Amino acid sequence: MKTEKITLRPDEEFIRLDCIIKMSGNVATGGQAKVVIQNGEVKVNGEVCTMRGKKMRKGDKAEFDGTVFEVC
């Protein structure tokens, strides 16, 4: 598995899970990100998460399609 760091801007408190999945490039649209999340294909901090609007904060990790996304 590879790890990608997602760095929050100074004015950001969180980033939504569906935005992380879309930014990964593994899906083409936000709608596709919604589908893979709701289908249980994404883990957050080691557990399946089906909430596309999940707020990801510093220290949180999401896993999808062989990549771990770490929010920092």
C-alpha positions in Angstrom: 0.0 0.0 0.0 1.2 3.5 -0.7 0.5 6.5 1.5 -0.4 9.9 0.3 -0.4 12.9 2.7 -3.4 15.3 2.5 -2.3 18.6 4.0 -5.0 20.9 5.3 -4.7 24.6 4.5 -4.2 26.8 7.6 -7.8 28.0 7.4 -9.2 24.4 7.2 -10.3 22.4 10.2 -11.3 19.4 8.2 -11.8 17.9 4.7 -14.7 15.7 3.6 -14.1 12.0 2.9 -15.7 12.2 -0.6 -13.3 15.1 -1.5 -10.3 13.0 -0.5 -11.5 10.1 -2.7 -12.2 12.4 -5.6 -8.8 14.1 -5.2 -7.1 10.7 -5.3 -7.8 10.4 -9.0 -9.1 6.8 -8.6 -12.6 8.1 -9.4 -13.6 10.7 -12.0 -16.4 12.5 -10.2 -17.8 13.3 -6.8 -20.8 11.1 -7.6 -18.5 8.1 -8.1 -16.8 8.9 -4.8 -20.2 8.8 -3.2 -20.9 5.4 -4.6 -17.6 3.7 -3.6 -18.0 5.2 -0.1 -21.6 4.0 0.3 -20.7 0.6 -1.1 -18.3 0.1 1.8 -15.1 0.3 -0.2 -13.5 2.9 1.9 -12.0 2.5 5.4 -11.5 5.4 7.9 -9.0 4.8 10.7 -9.2 1.0 10.0 -13.0 0.7 9.9 -15.4 0.7 6.9 -17.1 4.1 6.6 -20.2 4.7 4.5 -20.6 8.4 5.4 -19.5 10.4 2.4 -19.6 13.7 4.3 -17.4 12.3 7.1 -15.2 15.1 8.4 -11.5 14.1 8.2 -9.3 15.9 10.6 -5.5 15.9 11.3 -4.4 12.4 12.1 -7.2 10.6 10.4 -6.5 8.0 7.7 -8.6 6.8 4.9 -7.9 3.7 2.8 -9.2 3.2 -0.8 -8.0 1.1 -3.7 -4.6 0.3 -2.3 -3.8 3.8 -1.0 -3.8 5.2 2.5 -4.6 9.0 2.7 -3.3 10.6 5.9 -4.6 14.0 6.8 -2.0 16.3 8.3 
